[in-house]
Amino acid sequence: MKIKGIKRGKNIEISEEMNIPDGQELVIEITKEQLMKNKERHLQLDEVW
């Protein structure tokens, strides 16, 4: 299952309804997406070619 949420202090606010009972333990994996501007992406591609 993949869901989105927003961190607010020590809490994570889930943006959709989940069919999980209260008190259920969850394991959360945090990933960070690296965003690049198109210009930066083109510069890096030019270095490869």
N, C-alpha and C positions, 0 to 999 in steps of 0.2 A: 504494500500500500504506500502511495506517495501522497503527501499532503503539504499544504503551505501554511505558514503561520508567521506571526510577528512577535519578536521578543520584546517584552515590557518588564524591565527589571529582572526578577528571577523567574517570571512566568512567560510561557509561550502561548499566545492567543491563536487558536486554530481558526482558519477562515471558513471551514465547512463543518457540517454535522458529522460526527463519527459514531458508529454503532459499537462503542466500547463502554463497558460499565465503569462507573465512578470507582476510583481506587485501583484500577487496573494499572500495573506497572508497564511502562513503555521504554523501549530503547530508541534513542534518537541519534541519527547520524547527521552531522552538520557538514555540508560541502560549500565551498566558496567558488562561485563562478567568476572567472576573470573576463571582464568586458574590455574590448579594445575599440577605439574609434577606427573607422574605415581607413583613415589615412595611415595610422600606425600599422594596421594589418597589411596594407599595401607595401609599406616600407620594409616590413619583415619578409614579405614574399619576394620583393625585389632583391633582397640580399641572398635568397636561396637560388634564384634564377641567375 
